[in-house]
Amino acid sequence: MARKKAVVDAKIASARDDRGVIVVATGNGKGKSSSGFGMVARALGHGMRVGIVQFVKGRIATGEEAFFRRFPEVDYHVMGEGYTWETQDRERDTRAARAAWEKARAMLEDASYQLVLLDELNIVLKHGYLSVEEVIAALKARPPLQHVVITGRAAKPALIAVADTVTEMRSVKHAFEAGVRAQKGIEL
């Protein structure tokens, strides 16, 4: 353990950059949005201003929305029309994605937002409602100390390439497969 501590201490000492990072949470397992909202809670604990744009989601009230709307330092926008299998309307989904992106892009241009959560943006990119190139350009042009968290299944390889941290959630078992409805505090 002493050798391991020395290796870890050396890595910590060599990390000297202070800059905003891009975090991507993707994969088919549960916990991508939950991870993003955990980072929102952490940022609030440090007194940071946070912007949240939820793509796709919007038809179901969630505990995270009810909770985070209590904080004046959180700018929270639910901009989706519902999951794509519910809407069955590509044009409408594209319009909703574009409107959400305009809100998100404004946050990415504003240095007063220290952390921006783009919940389910990966789904929007997967379906081609927005261009991954446009998103990457905005991410690269954002203020230097701004952190961005992007969630959703099927992250595009180009987005993964520009991200600083990428976590892929893998499903091992899910209660829904056994017939359990979405539960408050777990999925809602």
C-alpha positions in Angstrom: 0.0 0.0 0.0 2.9 2.4 0.6 4.1 1.9 -3.0 0.6 2.4 -4.3 0.2 5.6 -2.2 3.5 6.9 -3.7 2.2 6.3 -7.2 -1.1 8.0 -6.5 0.5 10.9 -4.8 2.9 11.4 -7.8 -0.1 11.4 -10.2 -1.9 14.0 -8.0 1.2 16.2 -7.8 1.6 16.1 -11.6 -2.0 17.2 -12.3 -1.6 21.0 -12.5 -4.3 22.2 -15.0 -7.4 24.1 -13.8 -9.9 24.1 -16.6 -13.4 23.1 -17.3 -13.9 19.4 -18.2 -16.4 17.6 -20.4 -17.9 14.5 -18.8 -20.0 12.0 -20.8 -22.1 9.4 -19.1 -23.4 6.9 -21.6 -24.3 3.2 -22.1 -27.4 1.1 -21.7 -27.3 0.8 -17.9 -29.2 2.9 -15.3 -27.5 5.9 -13.7 -26.4 8.3 -16.5 -28.8 11.1 -15.5 -28.4 10.3 -11.8 -24.6 10.7 -12.2 -25.2 14.1 -13.9 -27.5 15.3 -11.1 -25.0 14.1 -8.5 -22.4 16.4 -10.1 -25.0 19.2 -10.0 -25.4 18.6 -6.3 -21.6 18.6 -5.8 -21.3 21.9 -7.8 -24.0 23.5 -5.6 -22.1 22.4 -2.5 -19.2 24.5 -3.8 -21.5 27.5 -4.5 -21.4 27.2 -8.2 -24.1 28.4 -10.7 -25.6 25.6 -12.7 -27.5 25.4 -15.9 -29.6 22.3 -16.8 -31.2 21.5 -20.1 -33.2 18.2 -20.4 -33.5 17.0 -23.9 -36.2 14.4 -24.8 -37.6 14.1 -21.2 -40.5 16.3 -20.4 -43.8 14.4 -20.0 -43.2 12.9 -16.6 -42.5 15.0 -13.4 -39.3 13.9 -11.7 -37.8 14.2 -8.3 -34.7 15.8 -9.5 -36.6 18.6 -11.2 -38.7 19.2 -8.0 -35.6 19.2 -5.9 -33.2 21.3 -8.0 -35.8 24.0 -8.8 -35.6 25.0 -5.2 -32.1 26.5 -5.7 -31.9 30.0 -7.1 -28.4 29.3 -8.5 -29.9 26.6 -10.8 -31.4 27.5 -14.2 -33.5 24.4 -15.0 -35.2 23.8 -18.4 -37.2 20.7 -19.3 -37.5 21.0 -23.1 -38.3 17.6 -24.4 -41.6 16.2 -25.9 -41.2 12.8 -24.3 -39.3 9.7 -25.4 -39.0 9.1 -29.2 -41.1 5.9 -29.0 -43.9 8.0 -27.5 -43.9 11.0 -29.8 -43.6 9.1 -33.1 -43.0 12.5 -34.8 -39.5 13.2 -36.1 -40.2 16.8 -37.1 -41.7 17.7 -33.7 -38.8 15.9 -31.9 -36.3 17.8 -34.1 -38.0 21.2 -33.3 -37.9 20.4 -29.6 -34.3 19.4 -29.8 -33.4 22.6 -31.7 -35.2 24.8 -29.1 -33.4 23.0 -26.3 -30.1 23.3 -28.0 -30.6 27.1 -28.4 -31.1 27.3 -24.6 -28.1 25.0 -24.0 -25.9 26.9 -26.4 -26.7 30.2 -24.7 -25.5 28.6 -21.4 -22.3 27.3 -23.0 -21.5 30.9 -24.1 -22.1 32.4 -20.6 -19.2 32.1 -18.2 -21.5 32.7 -15.2 -22.6 29.1 -15.6 -19.8 27.0 -14.0 -21.4 23.7 -14.7 -23.9 22.8 -17.5 -25.8 19.5 -17.5 -27.1 18.5 -20.9 -29.3 15.6 -20.0 -30.1 13.1 -22.7 -28.2 15.1 -25.4 -26.7 11.8 -26.6 -30.1 10.6 -27.7 -30.7 13.7 -29.7 -27.4 13.3 -31.5 -28.0 9.5 -32.0 -31.3 10.3 -33.9 -29.7 13.1 -35.9 -31.9 15.9 -34.5 -28.8 18.0 -34.0 -25.3 17.8 -35.6 -22.6 16.4 -33.5 -20.2 18.9 -35.2 -22.3 21.8 -34.1 -22.3 20.5 -30.5 -18.6 19.9 -30.5 -17.9 23.4 -31.9 -19.9 25.0 -29.0 -18.2 22.8 -26.4 -14.8 23.8 -27.7 -15.8 27.5 -27.7 -17.2 27.5 -24.2 -15.6 29.6 -21.3 -12.4 27.9 -20.2 -13.5 27.1 -16.6 -16.9 25.8 -17.5 -17.7 22.1 -16.8 -20.2 20.3 -19.0 -21.9 17.0 -18.3 -23.6 15.2 -21.1 -25.8 12.1 -20.6 -27.7 9.6 -22.6 -27.2 6.3 -24.4 -25.2 5.8 -27.5 -22.7 8.7 -27.2 -21.2 9.5 -30.6 -17.5 8.6 -31.1 -16.6 12.2 -32.0 -18.1 13.4 -28.7 -16.3 10.7 -26.8 -13.1 11.9 -28.5 -13.4 15.5 -27.2 -14.6 14.5 -23.7 -12.2 14.5 -20.8 -14.0 11.8 -18.8 -16.3 9.2 -20.2 -18.2 6.5 -18.2 -20.2 3.8 -19.8 -23.0 2.4 -17.7 -23.6 -1.3 -18.3 -26.8 -3.0 -17.3 -26.4 -6.1 -15.2 -30.0 -6.4 -14.0 -33.0 -3.9 -13.9 -36.2 -4.2 -11.9 -38.3 -3.2 -15.0 -37.3 -6.5 -16.6 -39.1 -8.2 -13.7 -42.2 -6.1 -14.2 -41.6 -3.4 -11.6 -42.9 0.0 -12.6 -40.7 3.1 -12.6 -40.4 4.1 -8.9 -40.2 7.6 -7.3 -36.8 8.2 -6.0 -35.2 5.6 -8.3 -36.4 6.4 -11.9 -38.7 9.3 -11.2 
